Amino acid sequence: MDLIEWTVHHIKQKDLVKKDLISYKEDKDKILCEYKEGLKGIYYCNENLELDRIKALKSEETATFVCIANEHNFKVLVDNWDLFKTKKNLTFIFLNPKLAEKWIIKPYVHAKIADPISLKQGLRTMYDTCMGASKE
């Protein structure tokens, strides 16, 4: 299953409870969703995060970036945290297809509850958990 297929499945599963998805449309490496009450969302699906695309988001856009859980993407998240935490409607989904695991994070929300001093360590722990690493 590729990232687009996985994301479509994720969108449908998420809507089983909410029942607010009107339609979705696949367009190259993204999925455009329309929800009740005029809400719209975009899911960008790329193995690696593209910083320029994230920086280009308008503040009112609701965007989810679906990518593979790897060191490159983790580094993009950590190195650009101060930018990402300012974007209220930004979500990341990091996938580990080998273990059928995912890690979902909304930097705007996470920054409000996380301790800034241990932020990087906390993000690393969540990433490692998604990668199947466990501490005993």
PyMOL commands that set and color helices and strands:
alter all, ss='L'
color gray80, all
select helices_A, chain A and resi 3-18+36-38+51-55+71-79+81-84+107-113+116-130
alter helices_A, ss='H'
color red, helices_A
select strands_A, chain A and resi 21-27+30-35+40-45+63-68+90-96+101-105
alter strands_A, ss='S'
color yellow, strands_A
deselect
rebuild
show_as cartoon
